[in-house]
């Protein structure tokens, strides 16, 4: 069902739902863990939250909206903080990553089974393409990876292009955020030095912003 409530994760471990129909006052809370909530994402059926203790909890959206915050599944990557969780189109896949240096891709239709990609660098952001075929990760020390989920292979062109962009630049930046355009033809990512890069597929040429 359509719902416009806002969810806010707190450093004290509480996740609150705020209702626009009640002057944005809390209409429900999740407070069974004291571990700080660092990230969250919704899909049509589920809410996922990542915590500082390395846990990822998935809730049934309909039950959560009715005030029943019972986990549908508990996932764990390690004891290190989870920095990003992201559902793919339709909510079939969930990807999450953080300070452990790897990324987990979870398949809801296969009893939440997961596979891992070892990056050996902290992951700060994850994002699915609008069509759900590609998932991209960014993180510390210029980490930028894209995976084709149909083949399981890394898209080498995007890593090669970013290496070309940063060649000769002694200032190693962390890539703190990433997103696709709605059409899926562009990727934008932000750097810790305040810079932004925009790449255009399928060859992932640098197209902006203007120098």
Secondary structure as UniProt FT lines:
FT   STRAND          6..9
FT   TURN            11..12
FT   STRAND          15..19
FT   HELIX           20..22
FT   TURN            23..24
FT   STRAND          25..30
FT   STRAND          37..42
FT   STRAND          46..51
FT   TURN            52..53
FT   STRAND          55..60
FT   HELIX           61..65
FT   TURN            66..67
FT   STRAND          71..76
FT   STRAND          82..87
FT   HELIX           89..91
FT   STRAND          93..98
FT   TURN            99..100
FT   STRAND          102..107
FT   HELIX           108..110
FT   TURN            111..112
FT   STRAND          113..118
FT   STRAND          123..128
FT   TURN            130..131
FT   STRAND          134..139
FT   TURN            140..142
FT   STRAND          143..148
FT   TURN            149..152
FT   STRAND          153..154
FT   HELIX           156..166
FT   TURN            167..168
FT   STRAND          175..180
FT   TURN            182..183
FT   STRAND          186..191
FT   TURN            192..193
FT   STRAND          196..200
FT   TURN            201..204
FT   STRAND          205..208
//
